């Protein structure tokens, strides 16, 4: 049952949890650097050793069919990297969350999820790769522009279908039975000018102790989803404040804005990748920009671009998140509930409430929880 009686003023940061949160965050940053370093080193070694060209030649000896060439190369290249990355993935995804008491999954359940993620990601990724290489072959001068448009369409379709096709593969969704909360959240959505196709509870506790809620989908698939870990530990007012934040994104058109910003960044990255592929023909001896042997180089260039522009994207995201926070406060007029919800999330999710400023600037897509709580306190003072 949802917590009903806890007062906002009684919710405080747990010093012991915050100590763990800082440790956990530091380890995760180191693992991120290790993962990035491994990926970059693997791609460079694959290129400089001649392994990429050798694999292409072996595949061309089997088939000249372009679709099969791309599929075979991507499958072999991806499988080798996946094996090398498996220990790091296992430690960061299974061992570490268990060590800090965040994960509730058995090893078997975690492996099953990894298999499903790999299958879905592999199929979707291969479809995109085939489209990219088809455009490289048939429109070498403008492939980067057409690819950006394809990615835009792909994002819109996936945003619409994910809540009904992909999410249920990982969680069990059931209509929320708490009619009082359903009424409150539905009314909140109506006041925000959005129509939702139901309020659902999902078994987040089957994987983690962390809590979350979201407004997912587009059009006829838009729905409110609440993790059972949120429902079981937060008050109605706190849940309302969390959802009001999500609705703030809808009111401000952040999904459309975000897709547009991401499309612009993607367009810039693909244009630079186009230049890099042309340069690579001379430096690495590719047979052309559509040569599958250039796939590691393409991945490396796009990865570097994404890493360099990540602080810019995060800065934009933090700005929109602050606006959504302000909307939640204006819509509910419950700054105490908002502040206590943020504090509970920090305690429950093992989130560092007050990270170093450089960490927030470079890596955080949301304002630090301490800043979000301070905004609520300031709102209370102004009111």
Secondary structure, DSSP 8 states (H G I E B T S, - for coil): ----S--GGG----HHHHHHHHHHHHHHHHHHHHHHHHHHHHHHHHHHTSHHHHHHHHHHHH---HHHHHHHHHHHHHHHHHHHHHHHHHIIIIIHHHHTT-B---HHHHHHHHHHHHHHHHHHHHHHHHHHHHHHHH-TTTHHHHHHHHHHHHHHHHHHHHHHHTGGGTS-EEE---HHHHHHHHHHHHHTT---S-EEEE-GGGTBS---EEEE-SGGG-EEEEEHHHHTTS-HHHHHHHHHHHHHHHHTTHHHHHHHHHHHHHHHHHHHHHHHHHHHHHHT--SSTT-GGGHHHHHHHHHHHHHHHHHHHHHHHHHHHHHHHHHHHHHH--HHHHHHHHHHHHHHHT--TT--HHHHHHH-SS--HHHHHHHHHHHHHH-
